[in-house]
């Protein structure tokens, strides 16, 4: 049935205005004042914003790590995402050395099959570069529509790739039209510091942060940016946490290197002191890179405001406190790294960003949705409200207040990292391709209704013109 969303205030990355939206099947077919169709369901959005559905560029659902598997899979994780106003996620597909890339991709297709309630795509980890991998990459891009590759500079002896692998991946990405992503920490130095701490009997969660100091993130970020410039390629730095990394990204962008930066809600509102909580509670806040000293929060907010960081990913990677996090009770290095963030990403950005005057309403939409859609080849189908775009829409109450809690969240995990935090603004109803997934704060979607998205190559949107404009300025 056709739908008309009436009386709401439409907000995109560039505009804010009152209008009605006509949805036919899965697309937006008209935007205007006083739209009226006798064959359409009328949906009143008075007093609410209408945002394009959030695009979360960084999730880990049903992912094996540290001897266990993340608690949230593609069903519980995407339901929670939908409640939070996210309608598209891009999850990380992990590969194994010596195995075809396609085998890993098929594993992730199987994980997500008949489970996701919102649309999704995959990034592909690159752990090695050889002739077999280089021959597969064009097929991965064309057949699977996977146009972003992740290289880990950390997790020595697990995921970490050497600089030659990163450089050759950058060269291949330039040739084939892909975006290279890096987890930027100096894994060799981190490994040394971890072993040193354990040898000295330092086993508590706080040492997770102290053995991954901001200097190792800044160094790796700068190194990745330098290699990107050398390769004349493109880079996206995930989960930026600190001033040192922001500085390196800013320096690279100022000299014309094509570098983009993402941060996450946890780094905007939580700090390193959380890891010092007694009774092993600090383990709830163990992820990598770690939380930083509180003053870094202002640096990150300012970088989002001035454009030196452009996106907000959740880095959703949930493990139960009891039964998973406690695997590292006597050894911080065995605490599974990650936290439950997918549901509260959008609300925290709105409440702490827009409501507190740190970013504008239009910047909020750009950071939570539009920029990721552009960078990762989903725009303009995703990430905006326009005629012809997918009807991925969030009807958002800007004044509703709620307290974040594991008692009320929709993730499968047994704790919430933002427990007790009051936020202003929340999604009321969420549509994916014209169908309600959340209606009046109730889930009415169906497992498996989410579609796998094949993405365009890097630069096949309006991105190239935007980069040129930014550099000319």
Secondary structure as the mmCIF struct_conf table of DSSP 4:
data_model
#
loop_
_struct_conf.conf_type_id
_struct_conf.id
_struct_conf.beg_label_comp_id
_struct_conf.beg_label_asym_id
_struct_conf.beg_label_seq_id
_struct_conf.end_label_comp_id
_struct_conf.end_label_asym_id
_struct_conf.end_label_seq_id
STRN STRN1 UNK A 2 UNK A 6
BEND BEND1 UNK A 7 UNK A 7
STRN STRN2 UNK A 9 UNK A 11
BEND BEND2 UNK A 13 UNK A 14
STRN STRN3 UNK A 16 UNK A 18
STRN STRN4 UNK A 20 UNK A 24
TURN_TY1_P TURN_TY1_P1 UNK A 25 UNK A 26
STRN STRN5 UNK A 27 UNK A 32
TURN_TY1_P TURN_TY1_P2 UNK A 33 UNK A 34
TURN_TY1_P TURN_TY1_P3 UNK A 38 UNK A 39
STRN STRN6 UNK A 40 UNK A 44
TURN_TY1_P TURN_TY1_P4 UNK A 46 UNK A 47
STRN STRN7 UNK A 49 UNK A 52
HELX_LH_PP_P HELX_LH_PP_P1 UNK A 53 UNK A 53
STRN STRN8 UNK A 54 UNK A 59
BEND BEND3 UNK A 62 UNK A 62
STRN STRN9 UNK A 64 UNK A 65
TURN_TY1_P TURN_TY1_P5 UNK A 66 UNK A 67
STRN STRN10 UNK A 68 UNK A 69
BEND BEND4 UNK A 71 UNK A 71
TURN_TY1_P TURN_TY1_P6 UNK A 74 UNK A 75
HELX_RH_AL_P HELX_RH_AL_P1 UNK A 76 UNK A 83
TURN_TY1_P TURN_TY1_P7 UNK A 84 UNK A 85
STRN STRN11 UNK A 86 UNK A 93
TURN_TY1_P TURN_TY1_P8 UNK A 97 UNK A 98
BEND BEND5 UNK A 99 UNK A 99
HELX_RH_AL_P HELX_RH_AL_P2 UNK A 101 UNK A 112
TURN_TY1_P TURN_TY1_P9 UNK A 113 UNK A 115
BEND BEND6 UNK A 117 UNK A 118
STRN STRN12 UNK A 119 UNK A 125
HELX_RH_AL_P HELX_RH_AL_P3 UNK A 131 UNK A 139
HELX_RH_PI_P HELX_RH_PI_P1 UNK A 140 UNK A 144
STRN STRN13 UNK A 148 UNK A 152
BEND BEND7 UNK A 153 UNK A 153
BEND BEND8 UNK A 155 UNK A 155
TURN_TY1_P TURN_TY1_P10 UNK A 156 UNK A 159
HELX_RH_AL_P HELX_RH_AL_P4 UNK A 163 UNK A 176
TURN_TY1_P TURN_TY1_P11 UNK A 177 UNK A 177
STRN STRN14 UNK A 179 UNK A 183
BEND BEND9 UNK A 185 UNK A 185
HELX_RH_AL_P HELX_RH_AL_P5 UNK A 187 UNK A 199
TURN_TY1_P TURN_TY1_P12 UNK A 200 UNK A 201
BEND BEND10 UNK A 204 UNK A 204
TURN_TY1_P TURN_TY1_P13 UNK A 205 UNK A 205
HELX_RH_AL_P HELX_RH_AL_P6 UNK A 206 UNK A 210
TURN_TY1_P TURN_TY1_P14 UNK A 211 UNK A 211
BEND BEND11 UNK A 212 UNK A 212
HELX_RH_AL_P HELX_RH_AL_P7 UNK A 214 UNK A 231
TURN_TY1_P TURN_TY1_P15 UNK A 232 UNK A 232
STRN STRN15 UNK A 234 UNK A 237
BEND BEND12 UNK A 239 UNK A 239
BEND BEND13 UNK A 242 UNK A 242
HELX_RH_AL_P HELX_RH_AL_P8 UNK A 243 UNK A 254
TURN_TY1_P TURN_TY1_P16 UNK A 255 UNK A 256
STRN STRN16 UNK A 258 UNK A 264
HELX_RH_AL_P HELX_RH_AL_P9 UNK A 265 UNK A 269
HELX_RH_3T_P HELX_RH_3T_P1 UNK A 272 UNK A 276
TURN_TY1_P TURN_TY1_P17 UNK A 278 UNK A 280
HELX_RH_3T_P HELX_RH_3T_P2 UNK A 281 UNK A 285
BEND BEND14 UNK A 288 UNK A 289
HELX_LH_PP_P HELX_LH_PP_P2 UNK A 290 UNK A 291
TURN_TY1_P TURN_TY1_P18 UNK A 294 UNK A 295
HELX_RH_AL_P HELX_RH_AL_P10 UNK A 296 UNK A 306
TURN_TY1_P TURN_TY1_P19 UNK A 307 UNK A 307
BEND BEND15 UNK A 308 UNK A 309
STRN STRN17 UNK A 311 UNK A 313
STRN STRN18 UNK A 316 UNK A 316
TURN_TY1_P TURN_TY1_P20 UNK A 321 UNK A 324
HELX_RH_3T_P HELX_RH_3T_P3 UNK A 325 UNK A 328
TURN_TY1_P TURN_TY1_P21 UNK A 329 UNK A 330
HELX_RH_3T_P HELX_RH_3T_P4 UNK A 332 UNK A 334
BEND BEND16 UNK A 335 UNK A 335
HELX_LH_PP_P HELX_LH_PP_P3 UNK A 336 UNK A 337
STRN STRN19 UNK A 339 UNK A 339
TURN_TY1_P TURN_TY1_P22 UNK A 342 UNK A 344
HELX_RH_AL_P HELX_RH_AL_P11 UNK A 345 UNK A 348
HELX_RH_PI_P HELX_RH_PI_P2 UNK A 349 UNK A 354
TURN_TY1_P TURN_TY1_P23 UNK A 355 UNK A 357
BEND BEND17 UNK A 358 UNK A 359
HELX_RH_AL_P HELX_RH_AL_P12 UNK A 361 UNK A 365
HELX_RH_PI_P HELX_RH_PI_P3 UNK A 366 UNK A 370
HELX_RH_AL_P HELX_RH_AL_P13 UNK A 371 UNK A 375
TURN_TY1_P TURN_TY1_P24 UNK A 376 UNK A 377
TURN_TY1_P TURN_TY1_P25 UNK A 379 UNK A 381
BEND BEND18 UNK A 382 UNK A 384
TURN_TY1_P TURN_TY1_P26 UNK A 387 UNK A 388
BEND BEND19 UNK A 389 UNK A 389
STRN STRN20 UNK A 390 UNK A 390
STRN STRN21 UNK A 393 UNK A 403
TURN_TY1_P TURN_TY1_P27 UNK A 406 UNK A 408
BEND BEND20 UNK A 411 UNK A 414
TURN_TY1_P TURN_TY1_P28 UNK A 417 UNK A 420
STRN STRN22 UNK A 422 UNK A 432
TURN_TY1_P TURN_TY1_P29 UNK A 433 UNK A 434
STRN STRN23 UNK A 435 UNK A 439
TURN_TY1_P TURN_TY1_P30 UNK A 440 UNK A 441
STRN STRN24 UNK A 442 UNK A 443
TURN_TY1_P TURN_TY1_P31 UNK A 447 UNK A 448
BEND BEND21 UNK A 450 UNK A 450
STRN STRN25 UNK A 452 UNK A 452
HELX_LH_PP_P HELX_LH_PP_P4 UNK A 456 UNK A 457
TURN_TY1_P TURN_TY1_P32 UNK A 458 UNK A 459
BEND BEND22 UNK A 460 UNK A 462
HELX_RH_AL_P HELX_RH_AL_P14 UNK A 463 UNK A 472
#
